Amino acid sequence: MNAPMVHAEGVRKHFGKLQVLKGIDLTVERGQVCCLLGPSGSGKSTFLRCINHLEKIDGGRLSVDGEPVGYRPQGTRLHELREREVAARRRDIGMVFQRFNLFPHMTALENVMEAPVKVAGTARERARDEARALLDQVGLADREGHYPAELSGGQQQRVAIARALAMKPKLMLFDEPTSALDPELVGDVLDVMRRLADDGMTMVVVTHEIGFAREVGDLAVFMDEGVVVESGDPRRVLAEPEQERTRAFLSKVL
Ligand SMILES: Nc1ncnc2c1ncn2[C@@H]1O[C@H](COP(=O)(O)OP(=O)(O)OP(=O)(O)O)[C@@H](O)[C@H]1O
């Protein structure tokens, strides 16, 4: 049987005296879209960063596709993964941030081509063809020669998505991918994400786009103060939240 794509059990993380994650339990099966919702400071980004090895968990268990993240799971002693192993596992995970983080001196095509290429020795021509196909997939085939400064925020974010996809990830993480965009540019980015979901990509998305969570999400997870308050089918969680904290949050954002 396949392991879940993301599995968290009692995941804890603190920064100094601040306990940011207080025991997160969460399972995302392959092919699912999980939307993390919740107020600012509830720990959503920190949890994403833990999944992507950018932060180390302090306790609990976390795995991606059955592989432990940050620590080996067996025994009582926690063993840190070697750097090389971490680097290899991170290549399986694509991450898209609020800010697009493109290389300003490279064209859209070069930005996508510069992503670490998984297949050793991939010819440059092949990488170029793959990058072109990815730009086409995000609706930017006609912009391959443009520099980031010549693209709108929404177009830059779509290049960032194409760049993440160039690693052929099995999991995509999105950290408020549309929050930095002008409202009229949000739809194009969400459409790209929607198509990825339709193609079966497993995704964990931190978002305030409730409509996206409702229409595309398989799982809505409401976090507050470092715990999962409520989770389930987005149609249910968003329409009929069982917890008062979820209701209070939704009444502010809907
Ligand atoms: N590297 C860090 N060092 C110290 N504190 C941190 C660090 N990263 C996050 N925090 C703190 O952890 C808490 C949770 O932050 P996090 O960004 O995970 O929340 P969030 O739910 O994603 O919020 P937002 O919606 O505003 O992005 C915040 O109080 C934040 O200041």
The ligand as an SDF file (V2000), in Angstrom:
LIG
                    3D

 31 33  0  0  0  0  0  0  0  0999 V2000
   12.3090   31.9620   11.9710 N   0  0  0  0  0  0  0  0  0  0  0  0
   11.5000   32.4110   12.9380 C   0  0  0  0  0  0  0  0  0  0  0  0
   11.9740   32.8830   14.1060 N   0  0  0  0  0  0  0  0  0  0  0  0
   11.1670   33.3060   15.0890 C   0  0  0  0  0  0  0  0  0  0  0  0
    9.8100   33.3060   15.0110 N   0  0  0  0  0  0  0  0  0  0  0  0
    9.2670   32.8510   13.8680 C   0  0  0  0  0  0  0  0  0  0  0  0
   10.0620   32.3940   12.7820 C   0  0  0  0  0  0  0  0  0  0  0  0
    9.2330   31.9990   11.7830 N   0  0  0  0  0  0  0  0  0  0  0  0
    7.9830   32.2160   12.2310 C   0  0  0  0  0  0  0  0  0  0  0  0
    7.9900   32.7230   13.4780 N   0  0  0  0  0  0  0  0  0  0  0  0
    6.8270   33.0590   14.2790 C   0  0  0  0  0  0  0  0  0  0  0  0
    5.9860   31.9310   14.3070 O   0  0  0  0  0  0  0  0  0  0  0  0
    4.6220   32.3220   14.3150 C   0  0  0  0  0  0  0  0  0  0  0  0
    3.8980   31.6250   13.2110 C   0  0  0  0  0  0  0  0  0  0  0  0
    4.3660   32.1350   11.9720 O   0  0  0  0  0  0  0  0  0  0  0  0
    3.8780   31.5490   10.5720 P   0  0  0  0  0  0  0  0  0  0  0  0
    4.5040   32.3970    9.5100 O   0  0  0  0  0  0  0  0  0  0  0  0
    4.1200   30.0900   10.5280 O   0  0  0  0  0  0  0  0  0  0  0  0
    2.3080   31.8220   10.6440 O   0  0  0  0  0  0  0  0  0  0  0  0
    1.2410   31.8700    9.4800 P   0  0  0  0  0  0  0  0  0  0  0  0
    0.0410   31.1820   10.0070 O   0  0  0  0  0  0  0  0  0  0  0  0
    1.8310   31.3500    8.2250 O   0  0  0  0  0  0  0  0  0  0  0  0
    0.9340   33.4230    9.3550 O   0  0  0  0  0  0  0  0  0  0  0  0
    0.7060   34.3550    8.0550 P   0  0  0  0  0  0  0  0  0  0  0  0
   -0.6680   33.9970    7.5420 O   0  0  0  0  0  0  0  0  0  0  0  0
    0.7980   35.7310    8.6050 O   0  0  0  0  0  0  0  0  0  0  0  0
    1.8230   34.0390    7.1020 O   0  0  0  0  0  0  0  0  0  0  0  0
    4.6080   33.8400   14.2050 C   0  0  0  0  0  0  0  0  0  0  0  0
    4.4000   34.3800   15.4900 O   0  0  0  0  0  0  0  0  0  0  0  0
    5.9750   34.1670   13.6890 C   0  0  0  0  0  0  0  0  0  0  0  0
    6.3970   35.4370   14.1050 O   0  0  0  0  0  0  0  0  0  0  0  0
  1  2  1  0
  2  3  1  0
  2  7  2  0
  3  4  2  0
  4  5  1  0
  5  6  2  0
  6  7  1  0
  6 10  1  0
  7  8  1  0
  8  9  2  0
  9 10  1  0
 10 11  1  0
 11 12  1  0
 11 30  1  0
 12 13  1  0
 13 14  1  0
 13 28  1  0
 14 15  1  0
 15 16  1  0
 16 17  2  0
 16 18  1  0
 16 19  1  0
 19 20  1  0
 20 21  2  0
 20 22  1  0
 20 23  1  0
 23 24  1  0
 24 25  2  0
 24 26  1  0
 24 27  1  0
 28 29  1  0
 28 30  1  0
 30 31  1  0
M  END
$$$$
